Amino acid sequence: MAEENKFDVAVVGAGPAGIMAAGAAAEFGAKVILIDQNTKPGKKLLLTGNGRCNITNAEFNLRKLVENYGENGKFLFHAFFVFGPKKVINFFNRLGVKTKIENDGRVFPISERSSDVLNALEKYLSKNKVSICLNSRVSRIVFKKNKIEKLVVENKSIIAEKYIFCTGGKSYPMTGSTGDGFKWIRDFGHTVDELLPALVPIKIKEDWVKKLQGLVFKNIKIIVCQNNKRYFKETGDILFTHFGASGPAILNISGRVGGLLKQGAVKLSLDIFPSLNLEFLNKKIQDKINQNPKKSIKSLLSDFVPNRFAVALLENLNLKTDKQIINITKKEINKIAVYLKNIEITVEELCGFDLAMVTKGGVSLKEINNKTMKSKIIDNLFFAGEIISADGRTGGFNLQICWSTGYLAGKNCFF
């Protein structure tokens, strides 16, 4: 076999985690090859932040940072300690990508171009002499004595001392992230936690919701319920769509809602005015009535919510839209206030992986050493990125998983 097919480290998957893993390993002195089935590395990275590339989130308090990853945050703590958001920002500044922090903590390149981030990463790989094998699919993996002996790629054998799998999840399959890598993972003897779309819009059963397409509500409180039991809540912005609901608050609950749907119907209770208690909301409506007694109820409610929503609300409560507010009873006012504090809608299903930003599920964290990202089953195998069973909220938290676990795997696989 030709010498050029022998490497210290072979990285499979040239997404954010794979690029970071390959670059880090090479910086520590390893001879590295990066393999991907796409014609260019970082295809999915170009989509992040609507093309602006939400690199990370400026939550520098590690204990608060891990809270954005649910029950799996504890596993990620060490990776974030070694290579957290502040180091990621410094890393990109070193590569010539100047960043800015927005009000919600999201970090973007000042240029707001994801292509600038990818170009910097490609130069990083080139500077560290990483060999890149693109448009190449792994067709076979050869094992020997609980180790990977070699990869067969386009009829060529690639031998390495260590292997890092960064093949991603199943979200945005048009970028090449089809979940094919999980077949190999299962062949390795690893457990793959159920794969579900996450950070994904939700389809809603009620037709009236779909008539609200395009309306955005700020700082809505959502309570997720099943069988009259409250499971969790979220506060944030909601965008109503032709199929249901999207927006940051919906995206953040979607993965957990998907898990609950496996057990039965799920309802969402929306509180349009979470900062107001029922009594105070009642008073605000009554004050408006006193100020404008000749208005219709629809016109009055339009001072509180968008006009289309006011119409839907009144129809749902069987109240006439043209009814003058001077004729509205206190009981009806209370009925409106109660509704605004607890609008129940029914989840039909999640939108699929085509619209999902990330995958929930993946390689079981119980089978990965969180200090090194090394497999506990295969002696010379490491994992990084979306392939592992960890996902976070929207806002740069999922790319942070890629950078941190990629760096940790790259650093540790050469020692």
Backbone hydrogen bonds in HBPLUS format (Angstrom, degrees):
<---DONOR---> <-ACCEPTOR-->    atom                        ^
c    i                          cat <-CA-CA->   ^        H-A-AA   ^      H-
h    n   atom  resd res      DA  || num        DHA   H-A  angle D-A-AA Bond
n    s   type  num  typ     dist DA aas  dist angle  dist       angle   num
A0005-ASN N   A0002-ALA O   3.14 MM   3  5.83 165.0  2.16 118.2 122.9     1
A0006-LYS N   A0003-GLU O   2.96 MM   3  5.59 156.4  2.01 126.9 127.5     2
A0159-ILE N   A0005-ASN O   2.96 MM 154  6.29 160.7  2.00 165.2 170.5     3
A0007-PHE N   A0159-ILE O   2.79 MM 152  6.19 156.1  1.85 155.1 163.5     4
A0161-GLU N   A0007-PHE O   3.24 MM 154  6.87 132.7  2.48 135.7 147.5     5
A0008-ASP N   A0031-LYS O   2.89 MM  23  5.10 139.5  2.06 134.2 147.0     6
A0161-GLU N   A0008-ASP O   3.15 MM 153  4.99 128.1  2.44 102.5 115.9     7
A0162-LYS N   A0008-ASP O   2.97 MM 154  6.30 150.8  2.06 148.4 157.7     8
A0009-VAL N   A0031-LYS O   3.12 MM  22  6.37 161.4  2.16 154.5 155.4     9
A0033-ILE N   A0009-VAL O   3.03 MM  24  6.53 152.3  2.11 156.1 164.9    10
A0010-ALA N   A0162-LYS O   2.98 MM 152  6.47 155.7  2.04 151.7 158.3    11
A0164-ILE N   A0010-ALA O   2.91 MM 154  6.33 159.5  1.95 150.4 155.3    12
A0011-VAL N   A0033-ILE O   2.83 MM  22  6.19 171.1  1.84 167.2 170.2    13
A0035-ILE N   A0011-VAL O   2.80 MM  24  6.12 168.9  1.81 170.6 174.4    14
A0012-VAL N   A0164-ILE O   2.88 MM 152  6.27 163.3  1.91 164.8 169.9    15
A0166-CYS N   A0012-VAL O   2.78 MM 154  5.72 162.8  1.81 163.9 166.9    16
A0013-GLY N   A0035-ILE O   2.71 MM  22  5.82 173.3  1.71 172.3 174.7    17
A0042-GLY N   A0014-ALA O   2.75 MM  28  5.93 163.4  1.78 158.8 164.3    18
A0019-ILE N   A0015-GLY O   2.89 MM   4  6.01 165.6  1.91 164.0 167.7    19
A0020-MET N   A0016-PRO O   3.05 MM   4  6.16 163.4  2.08 144.8 149.7    20
A0021-ALA N   A0017-ALA O   2.83 MM   4  5.99 161.3  1.87 150.1 156.0    21
A0022-ALA N   A0018-GLY O   2.90 MM   4  5.99 166.4  1.91 149.7 153.4    22
A0023-GLY N   A0019-ILE O   2.93 MM   4  6.02 166.2  1.95 149.9 154.3    23
A0024-ALA N   A0020-MET O   2.86 MM   4  5.91 162.4  1.89 150.0 155.2    24
A0025-ALA N   A0021-ALA O   3.00 MM   4  6.09 167.6  2.02 148.8 152.5    25
A0026-ALA N   A0022-ALA O   3.03 MM   4  6.16 159.9  2.07 146.6 152.5    26
A0027-GLU N   A0023-GLY O   2.87 MM   4  6.06 151.0  1.95 145.4 153.8    27
A0028-PHE N   A0024-ALA O   3.08 MM   4  6.37 140.4  2.25 144.3 154.3    28
A0028-PHE N   A0025-ALA O   3.19 MM   3  5.21 128.0  2.48  93.6 106.8    29
A0030-ALA N   A0025-ALA O   3.05 MM   5  5.53 161.4  2.09 144.2 139.5    30
A0029-GLY N   A0026-ALA O   2.91 MM   3  5.03 157.4  1.96 107.6 112.2    31
A0131-SER N   A0032-VAL O   2.96 MM  99  6.19 159.0  2.00 162.1 155.2    32
A0034-LEU N   A0131-SER O   2.74 MM  97  6.14 156.4  1.80 159.9 167.4    33
A0133-CYS N   A0034-LEU O   2.77 MM  99  6.00 172.4  1.77 162.5 164.5    34
A0036-ASP N   A0133-CYS O   3.00 MM  97  6.42 157.2  2.05 158.7 157.7    35
A0136-SER N   A0036-ASP O   2.97 MM 100  5.73 177.6  1.97 135.2 134.5    36
A0135-ASN N   A0038-ASN O   2.69 MM  97  4.82 156.8  1.74 139.8 136.2    37
A0045-LEU N   A0042-GLY O   3.13 MM   3  5.09 122.6  2.47  95.3 110.2    38
A0047-LEU N   A0044-LYS O   3.03 MM   3  5.54 154.2  2.10 112.5 120.1    39
A0048-THR N   A0045-LEU O   3.23 MM   3  5.50 147.8  2.34 106.4 114.9    40
A0051-GLY N   A0048-THR O   3.08 MM   3  5.49 127.2  2.37 105.7 117.7    41
A0053-CYS N   A0048-THR O   2.80 MM   5  4.72 153.2  1.87 140.0 134.9    42
A0052-ARG N   A0049-GLY O   2.96 MM   3  4.94 158.7  2.01 105.2 111.6    43
A0114-SER N   A0051-GLY O   2.98 MM  63  5.46 151.1  2.07 148.7 141.5    44
A0055-ILE N   A0053-CYS O   2.95 MM   2  5.52 117.6  2.35 111.6  94.8    45
A0055-ILE N   A0107-VAL O   2.86 MM  52  5.65 113.2  2.32 149.0 162.2    46
A0107-VAL N   A0056-THR O   2.97 MM  51  5.32 159.3  2.01 153.3 146.6    47
A0058-ALA N   A0105-GLY O   2.73 MM  47  4.97 169.1  1.74 146.5 148.4    48
A0064-LYS N   A0061-ASN O   3.09 MM   3  5.39 119.5  2.47 104.4 118.9    49
A0065-LEU N   A0061-ASN O   2.76 MM   4  5.96 152.0  1.84 153.6 163.3    50
A0066-VAL N   A0062-LEU O   3.03 MM   4  6.23 163.4  2.06 154.7 154.8    51
A0067-GLU N   A0064-LYS O   3.19 MM   3  5.29 138.7  2.37  98.7 110.3    52
A0068-ASN N   A0065-LEU O   3.07 MM   3  5.81 165.1  2.09 120.6 125.3    53
A0069-TYR N   A0066-VAL O   3.11 MM   3  5.54 156.6  2.17 118.2 119.1    54
A0393-ARG N   A0068-ASN O   3.13 MM 325  5.76 137.6  2.31 154.1 166.0    55
A0073-GLY N   A0070-GLY O   3.19 MM   3  5.66 168.1  2.20 117.5 120.0    56
A0075-PHE N   A0072-ASN O   3.20 MM   3  5.56 128.7  2.47 105.5 116.9    57
A0076-LEU N   A0073-GLY O   3.04 MM   3  5.26 125.5  2.35 101.1 114.9    58
A0077-PHE N   A0074-LYS O   3.30 MM   3  5.31 154.9  2.37 101.1 108.4    59
A0080-PHE N   A0076-LEU O   3.00 MM   4  6.25 159.5  2.04 161.9 168.3    60
A0081-PHE N   A0077-PHE O   2.86 MM   4  6.08 143.6  1.99 144.9 156.2    61
A0082-VAL N   A0078-HIS O   2.92 MM   4  6.20 154.5  1.99 153.6 159.1    62
A0083-PHE N   A0079-ALA O   2.89 MM   4  6.01 161.7  1.93 146.9 152.7    63
A0087-LYS N   A0084-GLY O   3.09 MM   3  5.47 118.1  2.49 107.9 122.1    64
A0088-VAL N   A0084-GLY O   2.97 MM   4  6.24 148.7  2.07 151.9 161.9    65
A0089-ILE N   A0085-PRO O   2.94 MM   4  6.20 161.6  1.97 153.5 157.0    66
A0090-ASN N   A0086-LYS O   3.03 MM   4  6.29 160.3  2.07 144.5 150.0    67
A0091-PHE N   A0087-LYS O   2.78 MM   4  5.89 149.3  1.87 141.2 150.3    68
A0092-PHE N   A0088-VAL O   3.01 MM   4  6.33 162.2  2.04 154.2 156.7    69
A0093-ASN N   A0089-ILE O   2.94 MM   4  6.18 152.6  2.02 146.5 155.1    70
A0094-ARG N   A0090-ASN O   2.90 MM   4  6.09 151.0  1.98 144.8 152.5    71
A0095-LEU N   A0091-PHE O   3.10 MM   4  6.46 135.9  2.30 137.2 149.3    72
A0097-VAL N   A0092-PHE O   2.76 MM   5  5.13 154.3  1.82 158.1 149.1    73
A0096-GLY N   A0093-ASN O   2.98 MM   3  5.03 155.3  2.04 102.2 109.3    74
A0110-ILE N   A0098-LYS O   2.83 MM  12  5.82 165.3  1.85 142.9 144.2    75
A0100-LYS N   A0108-PHE O   2.80 MM   8  5.52 150.9  1.88 160.2 169.0    76
A0108-PHE N   A0100-LYS O   3.02 MM   8  5.52 159.6  2.06 156.5 162.2    77
A0102-GLU N   A0106-ARG O   2.87 MM   4  5.40 172.6  1.87 162.4 163.0    78
A0105-GLY N   A0102-GLU O   2.86 MM   3  5.34 160.9  1.90 123.4 126.2    79
A0112-GLU N   A0109-PRO O   2.84 MM   3  5.13 148.2  1.94 110.1 120.4    80
A0116-ASP N   A0113-ARG O   3.13 MM   3  5.56 140.6  2.29 106.2 115.6    81
A0117-VAL N   A0114-SER O   3.07 MM   3  5.19 121.8  2.43  98.8 113.0    82
A0118-LEU N   A0114-SER O   3.04 MM   4  6.41 162.7  2.07 155.3 159.6    83
A0119-ASN N   A0115-SER O   2.88 MM   4  5.99 161.4  1.91 146.5 151.9    84
A0120-ALA N   A0116-ASP O   3.11 MM   4  6.22 153.8  2.19 138.1 144.7    85
A0121-LEU N   A0117-VAL O   3.04 MM   4  6.34 152.2  2.12 146.5 154.3    86
A0122-GLU N   A0118-LEU O   2.90 MM   4  6.18 153.7  1.97 153.1 160.3    87
A0123-LYS N   A0119-ASN O   3.07 MM   4  6.32 153.1  2.15 144.5 151.2    88
A0124-TYR N   A0120-ALA O   2.97 MM   4  6.20 144.8  2.09 139.1 149.5    89
A0125-LEU N   A0121-LEU O   2.99 MM   4  6.32 152.5  2.06 147.9 153.7    90
A0126-SER N   A0122-GLU O   2.99 MM   4  6.22 159.9  2.03 145.2 151.0    91
A0127-LYS N   A0123-LYS O   2.80 MM   4  5.94 163.0  1.83 151.3 155.7    92
A0128-ASN N   A0124-TYR O   3.21 MM   4  6.36 147.1  2.33 138.6 146.4    93
A0130-VAL N   A0125-LEU O   3.01 MM   5  5.31 178.3  2.01 151.2 151.4    94
A0129-LYS N   A0126-SER O   3.01 MM   3  4.97 160.8  2.05 107.4 110.4    95
A0139-SER N   A0152-VAL O   2.81 MM  13  5.70 155.7  1.87 161.3 169.5    96
A0152-VAL N   A0140-ARG O   2.81 MM  12  4.99 164.1  1.84 154.5 151.7    97
A0142-VAL N   A0150-LYS O   2.94 MM   8  5.33 172.8  1.94 161.2 163.2    98
A0149-GLU N   A0142-VAL O   2.67 MM   7  5.47 160.0  1.71 151.4 157.6    99
A0150-LYS N   A0142-VAL O   3.41 MM   8  5.33 156.1  2.47 131.4 135.2   100
A0144-LYS N   A0147-LYS O   2.85 MM   3  5.38 155.5  1.91 153.0 159.6   101
A0147-LYS N   A0144-LYS O   3.16 MM   3  5.38 134.0  2.38 103.1 115.7   102
A0379-ASP N   A0146-ASN O   3.13 MM 233  6.35 156.8  2.18 176.1 169.9   103
A0151-LEU N   A0158-ILE O   2.89 MM   7  5.12 163.1  1.92 145.2 150.1   104
A0158-ILE N   A0151-LEU O   2.77 MM   7  5.12 160.9  1.80 153.9 159.4   105
A0153-VAL N   A0156-LYS O   2.70 MM   3  5.12 164.0  1.72 161.0 160.6   106
A0156-LYS N   A0153-VAL O   2.84 MM   3  5.12 152.3  1.92 111.3 120.8   107
A0163-TYR N   A0380-ASN O   2.89 MM 217  6.21 154.7  1.95 159.4 167.8   108
A0382-PHE N   A0163-TYR O   2.79 MM 219  6.15 145.0  1.92 155.1 165.5   109
A0165-PHE N   A0382-PHE O   2.86 MM 217  6.24 165.2  1.88 155.8 152.0   110
A0384-ALA N   A0165-PHE O   3.26 MM 219  6.57 143.0  2.41 154.5 150.0   111
A0172-TYR N   A0353-PHE O   3.05 MM 181  6.15 151.0  2.13 158.0 149.4   112
A0175-THR N   A0172-TYR O   2.98 MM   3  5.90 169.0  2.00 129.1 132.7   113
A0176-GLY N   A0173-PRO O   2.89 MM   3  5.24 160.8  1.92 116.5 120.0   114
A0178-THR N   A0176-GLY O   3.07 MM   2  5.62 127.5  2.36 105.3  90.4   115
A0182-PHE N   A0179-GLY O   3.12 MM   3  5.80 156.4  2.18 117.5 123.4   116
A0183-LYS N   A0180-ASP O   3.13 MM   3  5.90 153.9  2.20 120.0 125.9   117
A0185-ILE N   A0181-GLY O   3.10 MM   4  6.43 157.5  2.16 146.6 153.5   118
A0186-ARG N   A0182-PHE O   3.00 MM   4  6.19 158.9  2.04 146.2 149.7   119
A0187-ASP N   A0183-LYS O   3.07 MM   4  6.34 152.8  2.15 142.8 150.8   120
A0187-ASP N   A0184-TRP O   2.99 MM   3  4.91 111.4  2.48  92.2 109.4   121
A0188-PHE N   A0184-TRP O   2.88 MM   4  6.24 136.9  2.07 147.3 159.9   122
A0188-PHE N   A0185-ILE O   3.10 MM   3  5.06 127.1  2.40  92.2 106.1   123
A0190-HIS N   A0185-ILE O   3.19 MM   5  5.68 152.3  2.27 159.6 151.8   124
A0189-GLY N   A0186-ARG O   2.92 MM   3  5.16 150.9  2.00 104.9 114.5   125
A0364-SER N   A0191-THR O   2.94 MM 173  5.59 167.8  1.95 155.7 154.4   126
A0193-ASP N   A0362-GLY O   2.67 MM 169  5.03 146.6  1.78 159.8 148.0   127
A0362-GLY N   A0193-ASP O   3.29 MM 169  5.03 139.4  2.47 108.2 118.7   128
A0196-LEU N   A0360-LYS O   2.82 MM 164  5.01 158.8  1.87 147.3 153.3   129
A0360-LYS N   A0196-LEU O   2.73 MM 164  5.01 174.9  1.73 165.2 164.0   130
A0198-ALA N   A0358-VAL O   3.02 MM 160  5.33 151.1  2.11 154.9 146.3   131
A0358-VAL N   A0198-ALA O   3.32 MM 160  5.33 173.3  2.32 139.0 137.0   132
A0357-MET N   A0199-LEU O   3.18 MM 158  5.34 159.9  2.23 124.1 130.2   133
A0351-CYS N   A0201-PRO O   3.04 MM 150  5.68 170.9  2.05 152.4 149.7   134
A0202-ILE N   A0245-ALA O   2.96 MM  43  5.48 165.1  1.98 165.5 169.1   135
A0245-ALA N   A0202-ILE O   2.99 MM  43  5.48 169.7  2.00 163.5 166.8   136
A0203-LYS N   A0349-GLU O   2.80 MM 146  5.32 159.9  1.84 169.9 177.0   137
A0348-GLU N   A0203-LYS O   2.81 MM 145  5.34 169.0  1.82 140.5 142.1   138
A0204-ILE N   A0243-PHE O   3.07 MM  39  6.50 158.7  2.12 141.3 145.4   139
A0205-LYS N   A0346-THR O   2.94 MM 141  5.61 166.0  1.96 158.7 163.4   140
A0209-VAL N   A0206-GLU O   3.33 MM   3  5.75 141.0  2.49 105.6 114.6   141
A0210-LYS N   A0207-ASP O   3.01 MM   3  5.40 126.0  2.31 106.3 119.3   142
A0211-LYS N   A0208-TRP O   3.22 MM   3  5.30 140.8  2.39  97.0 107.7   143
A0212-LEU N   A0209-VAL O   3.02 MM   3  5.51 159.7  2.06 112.7 119.1   144
A0213-GLN N   A0210-LYS O   3.38 MM   3  5.64 153.5  2.45 112.4 112.2   145
A0215-LEU N   A0212-LEU O   2.95 MM   3  5.79 162.8  1.98 156.5 159.1   146
A0214-GLY N   A0240-PHE O   2.77 MM  26  5.62 158.4  1.81 149.2 144.3   147
A0240-PHE N   A0215-LEU O   2.93 MM  25  5.48 169.0  1.94 164.2 166.9   148
A0217-PHE N   A0238-ILE O   2.89 MM  21  5.29 160.3  1.93 153.0 159.7   149
A0238-ILE N   A0217-PHE O   2.93 MM  21  5.29 157.8  1.98 150.9 158.3   150
A0220-ILE N   A0236-GLY O   2.71 MM  16  5.34 149.0  1.81 149.8 144.5   151
A0236-GLY N   A0220-ILE O   2.93 MM  16  5.34 154.4  2.00 145.7 152.0   152
A0221-LYS N   A0271-ASP O   3.15 MM  50  5.03 171.7  2.16 142.5 143.7   153
A0271-ASP N   A0221-LYS O   2.84 MM  50  5.03 159.9  1.88 153.0 157.8   154
A0222-ILE N   A0234-GLU O   2.70 MM  12  5.20 168.0  1.71 164.5 168.9   155
A0234-GLU N   A0222-ILE O   2.90 MM  12  5.20 146.4  2.01 145.0 154.2   156
A0223-ILE N   A0269-SER O   2.91 MM  46  5.03 155.6  1.97 141.1 149.2   157
A0269-SER N   A0223-ILE O   2.89 MM  46  5.03 169.2  1.90 149.5 153.2   158
A0224-VAL N   A0232-PHE O   2.86 MM   8  5.55 175.7  1.86 174.4 175.8   159
A0231-TYR N   A0224-VAL O   2.80 MM   7  5.67 175.6  1.80 171.3 172.8   160
A0225-CYS N   A0267-LYS O   2.87 MM  42  5.19 176.3  1.87 163.1 162.8   161
A0267-LYS N   A0225-CYS O   2.93 MM  42  5.19 167.3  1.95 147.5 151.5   162
A0226-GLN N   A0229-LYS O   2.94 MM   3  5.31 153.9  2.01 145.3 152.7   163
A0229-LYS N   A0226-GLN O   2.95 MM   3  5.31 156.6  2.00 112.4 120.2   164
A0249-ALA N   A0237-ASP O   3.06 MM  12  5.42 157.9  2.11 148.9 152.9   165
A0239-LEU N   A0246-SER O   2.91 MM   7  4.95 171.0  1.92 116.1 118.3   166
A0246-SER N   A0239-LEU O   2.68 MM   7  4.95 155.0  1.74 152.7 160.8   167
A0241-THR N   A0244-GLY O   2.91 MM   3  5.05 169.7  1.92 123.4 126.4   168
A0251-LEU N   A0247-GLY O   2.93 MM   4  6.11 168.4  1.95 162.8 166.7   169
A0252-ASN N   A0248-PRO O   2.95 MM   4  6.05 158.7  1.99 150.3 155.5   170
A0253-ILE N   A0250-ILE O   3.20 MM   3  5.42 134.0  2.42 101.2 112.8   171
A0254-SER N   A0250-ILE O   3.11 MM   4  6.07 129.8  2.37 146.7 160.1   172
A0254-SER N   A0251-LEU O   3.28 MM   3  5.21 140.4  2.45  96.6 107.5   173
A0257-VAL N   A0253-ILE O   2.91 MM   4  6.05 155.7  1.97 157.6 165.3   174
A0258-GLY N   A0254-SER O   2.85 MM   4  6.05 153.3  1.92 150.4 157.0   175
A0259-GLY N   A0255-GLY O   3.27 MM   4  6.63 146.5  2.39 139.0 146.9   176
A0260-LEU N   A0256-ARG O   3.09 MM   4  6.43 154.7  2.15 146.6 152.9   177
A0261-LEU N   A0257-VAL O   2.91 MM   4  6.16 149.8  2.00 152.2 160.7   178
A0262-LYS N   A0259-GLY O   3.30 MM   3  5.61 144.8  2.43 102.3 111.3   179
A0263-GLN N   A0260-LEU O   2.82 MM   3  5.44 153.9  1.89 117.5 125.7   180
A0264-GLY N   A0261-LEU O   3.25 MM   3  5.08 151.2  2.34  96.1 104.4   181
A0347-VAL N   A0266-VAL O   2.95 MM  81  5.60 168.3  1.97 161.2 164.5   182
A0268-LEU N   A0345-ILE O   2.80 MM  77  5.33 167.1  1.82 159.7 164.2   183
A0345-ILE N   A0268-LEU O   2.95 MM  77  5.33 158.6  1.99 149.8 156.8   184
A0270-LEU N   A0343-ILE O   2.87 MM  73  4.92 164.9  1.89 133.5 137.9   185
A0343-ILE N   A0270-LEU O   2.95 MM  73  4.92 168.5  1.96 138.8 141.4   186
A0272-ILE N   A0340-LEU O   2.90 MM  68  5.65 159.2  1.94 177.7 173.6   187
A0276-LEU N   A0273-PHE O   3.12 MM   3  5.63 163.3  2.15 117.0 122.3   188
A0281-LEU N   A0277-ASN O   2.98 MM   4  6.23 159.5  2.02 158.4 164.9   189
A0282-ASN N   A0278-LEU O   2.92 MM   4  6.10 161.5  1.96 152.0 157.0   190
A0283-LYS N   A0279-GLU O   3.07 MM   4  6.34 154.6  2.14 141.5 148.2   191
A0284-LYS N   A0280-PHE O   2.92 MM   4  6.23 153.9  1.99 147.6 154.4   192
A0285-ILE N   A0281-LEU O   3.01 MM   4  6.30 161.5  2.05 154.3 158.3   193
A0286-GLN N   A0282-ASN O   2.94 MM   4  6.20 163.0  1.97 150.9 156.1   194
A0287-ASP N   A0283-LYS O   2.81 MM   4  6.02 153.3  1.88 150.2 157.6   195
A0288-LYS N   A0284-LYS O   3.09 MM   4  6.34 154.0  2.16 144.1 150.2   196
A0289-ILE N   A0285-ILE O   3.01 MM   4  6.35 152.7  2.09 148.2 156.0   197
A0290-ASN N   A0286-GLN O   2.97 MM   4  6.26 157.2  2.02 149.8 155.4   198
A0291-GLN N   A0287-ASP O   3.05 MM   4  6.30 142.5  2.19 141.8 151.9   199
A0292-ASN N   A0288-LYS O   2.97 MM   4  6.13 141.2  2.13 145.6 155.7   200
A0295-LYS N   A0292-ASN O   3.18 MM   3  5.75 168.2  2.20 121.8 125.5   201
A0325-ILE N   A0295-LYS O   2.91 MM  30  6.02 168.9  1.92 161.4 161.9   202
A0300-LEU N   A0296-SER O   2.98 MM   4  6.27 155.7  2.04 150.3 157.3   203
A0297-ILE N   A0323-LYS O   2.75 MM  26  5.76 147.3  1.86 160.6 167.1   204
A0301-LEU N   A0297-ILE O   2.93 MM   4  6.12 165.6  1.95 150.2 153.7   205
A0298-LYS N   A0321-THR O   3.30 MM  23  5.04 150.4  2.40 149.5 144.1   206
A0302-SER N   A0298-LYS O   3.05 MM   4  6.22 137.6  2.24 140.9 152.1   207
A0303-ASP N   A0300-LEU O   2.96 MM   3  5.56 160.2  2.00 113.8 120.4   208
A0304-PHE N   A0301-LEU O   2.82 MM   3  5.23 153.6  1.88 110.9 119.8   209
A0305-VAL N   A0301-LEU O   2.90 MM   4  6.17 160.1  1.94 158.9 165.5   210
A0309-PHE N   A0306-PRO O   3.03 MM   3  5.35 119.7  2.41 104.7 119.7   211
A0310-ALA N   A0306-PRO O   2.94 MM   4  6.27 151.7  2.02 152.6 161.8   212
A0311-VAL N   A0307-ASN O   3.01 MM   4  6.35 156.1  2.07 153.8 159.0   213
A0312-ALA N   A0308-ARG O   3.09 MM   4  6.35 163.7  2.12 145.2 149.3   214
A0313-LEU N   A0309-PHE O   2.83 MM   4  6.00 160.6  1.87 152.1 157.8   215
A0314-LEU N   A0310-ALA O   3.04 MM   4  6.26 165.3  2.07 150.5 153.3   216
A0315-GLU N   A0311-VAL O   2.99 MM   4  6.21 158.6  2.03 151.0 157.3   217
A0316-ASN N   A0312-ALA O   2.92 MM   4  6.10 158.1  1.97 150.3 156.2   218
A0317-LEU N   A0313-LEU O   3.06 MM   4  6.32 134.4  2.27 141.0 153.5   219
A0317-LEU N   A0314-LEU O   3.21 MM   3  5.05 129.2  2.48  90.7 104.1   220
A0319-LEU N   A0314-LEU O   2.84 MM   5  4.97 175.9  1.85 150.1 150.3   221
A0318-ASN N   A0315-GLU O   3.12 MM   3  4.96 160.4  2.16 101.1 106.4   222
A0323-LYS N   A0320-LYS O   3.30 MM   3  5.44 164.5  2.33 106.5 110.5   223
A0327-ASN N   A0324-GLN O   2.92 MM   3  5.64 158.0  1.97 118.3 125.2   224
A0328-ILE N   A0325-ILE O   3.07 MM   3  4.95 165.9  2.09 103.6 107.5   225
A0332-GLU N   A0329-THR O   3.10 MM   3  5.18 120.1  2.47  95.5 109.6   226
A0333-ILE N   A0329-THR O   2.98 MM   4  6.36 153.3  2.06 148.5 156.4   227
A0334-ASN N   A0330-LYS O   2.95 MM   4  6.16 161.4  1.98 147.6 152.1   228
A0335-LYS N   A0331-LYS O   2.96 MM   4  6.15 146.4  2.07 137.5 147.4   229
A0336-ILE N   A0332-GLU O   2.97 MM   4  6.25 152.7  2.05 147.0 152.8   230
A0337-ALA N   A0333-ILE O   2.97 MM   4  6.28 163.7  2.00 152.0 156.5   231
A0338-VAL N   A0334-ASN O   2.82 MM   4  5.99 164.6  1.85 153.4 157.4   232
A0339-TYR N   A0335-LYS O   3.05 MM   4  6.18 154.5  2.12 139.7 146.7   233
A0340-LEU N   A0336-ILE O   2.96 MM   4  6.26 159.2  2.00 153.2 158.3   234
A0341-LYS N   A0337-ALA O   3.15 MM   4  6.39 133.4  2.38 140.0 152.0   235
A0341-LYS N   A0338-VAL O   3.16 MM   3  5.17 133.4  2.39  94.7 107.5   236
A0342-ASN N   A0339-TYR O   3.02 MM   3  5.06 148.8  2.12 100.9 110.7   237
A0355-LEU N   A0352-GLY O   3.14 MM   3  5.92 149.9  2.24 119.0 124.6   238
A0356-ALA N   A0353-PHE O   3.19 MM   3  4.72 144.8  2.32  90.7 101.2   239
A0363-VAL N   A0387-ILE O   2.88 MM  24  6.23 162.2  1.91 151.0 151.1   240
A0389-SER N   A0363-VAL O   3.05 MM  26  5.27 150.2  2.14 145.1 136.1   241
A0367-GLU N   A0364-SER O   3.05 MM   3  5.66 159.8  2.10 114.4 120.6   242
A0368-ILE N   A0365-LEU O   3.26 MM   3  5.23 163.7  2.29 110.0 109.0   243
A0376-LYS N   A0367-GLU O   2.93 MM   9  5.22 157.5  1.99 143.9 139.1   244
A0369-ASN N   A0374-LYS O   2.87 MM   5  5.29 170.9  1.88 155.9 158.3   245
A0372-THR N   A0369-ASN O   3.17 MM   3  5.65 149.2  2.27 111.3 119.4   246
A0373-MET N   A0369-ASN O   2.63 MM   4  5.13 154.9  1.69 167.8 173.0   247
A0383-PHE N   A0373-MET O   2.92 MM  10  5.63 154.6  1.99 156.2 163.7   248
A0375-SER N   A0381-LEU O   2.77 MM   6  5.51 176.4  1.78 153.3 152.6   249
A0381-LEU N   A0378-ILE O   3.42 MM   3  5.58 159.4  2.47 121.0 117.1   250
A0388-ILE N   A0385-GLY O   3.22 MM   3  6.24 167.0  2.23 128.2 130.1   251
A0390-ALA N   A0388-ILE O   2.83 MM   2  5.69 137.0  2.01 107.1  93.8   252
A0400-GLN N   A0396-GLY O   3.28 MM   4  6.42 144.8  2.41 136.6 146.1   253
A0402-CYS N   A0398-ASN O   3.35 MM   4  6.74 155.4  2.41 141.4 146.6   254
A0403-TRP N   A0399-LEU O   2.94 MM   4  6.33 165.4  1.96 160.4 162.4   255
A0404-SER N   A0400-GLN O   2.95 MM   4  5.97 170.9  1.95 152.4 155.4   256
A0405-THR N   A0401-ILE O   2.91 MM   4  5.86 167.2  1.92 152.8 156.7   257
A0406-GLY N   A0402-CYS O   2.89 MM   4  5.62 148.6  1.99 138.5 148.5   258
A0407-TYR N   A0403-TRP O   2.96 MM   4  5.99 160.1  2.00 141.9 147.5   259
A0408-LEU N   A0404-SER O   2.97 MM   4  6.13 162.4  2.00 146.3 151.7   260
A0409-ALA N   A0405-THR O   2.90 MM   4  6.00 162.9  1.93 146.7 151.0   261
A0410-GLY N   A0406-GLY O   2.92 MM   4  6.04 166.0  1.94 150.2 154.8   262
A0411-LYS N   A0407-TYR O   2.86 MM   4  5.97 160.0  1.90 152.0 157.4   263
A0412-ASN N   A0408-LEU O   3.04 MM   4  6.09 162.8  2.07 146.0 150.7   264
A0413-CYS N   A0409-ALA O   2.97 MM   4  5.85 144.0  2.10 149.4 156.4   265
A0415-PHE N   A0412-ASN O   3.36 MM   3  5.51 170.6  2.37 108.8 110.6   266
